[in-house]
């Protein structure tokens, strides 16, 4: 399987794990997003003609990192608000 498609799969997996109810699984989502970014950059370096699918993998990986990183933060904020009420 070419690297750019692996990057897309890693980014999509990172987005999906961002919605998991457990924080350790969301941390794995961040790791998958980082791996997706690295893989997409390697795909572009290997063959510049594969730039479009590699860019899709890069964007999906960045979105996965954001979702997986912000969701636990919202969980902490919600817990603090519920404790205050």
Secondary structure, 3 states (H helix, E strand, C coil): CCHHHHHHHHHHHHHHHHCCCCHHHHHHHHHHHHHHHHHHHHHHHHCHHHHHHHHHHHHHHHHHHHHHHHHHHHHHHHHHHHHHC
